[in-house]
């Protein structure tokens, strides 16, 4: 199989994922604060979940780049305490 064929297959797999109902629903929930019937959306002013998660990862990586991967996950979920 040539590199071009492999790349085409990979691109088609990504396209299939991006067109899936679960991906579209997830993006709508994140960006549009969409909810299913019976669910409530809680909006916290000044809180951007995406940037908060990114900043936590950035701080964890900058603070201790020599940590093992399990330790990085520990700090990601439980903080540095």
Helices and strands as residue ranges (DSSP letters): H 3-18, H 21-32, H 49-63, H 69-78
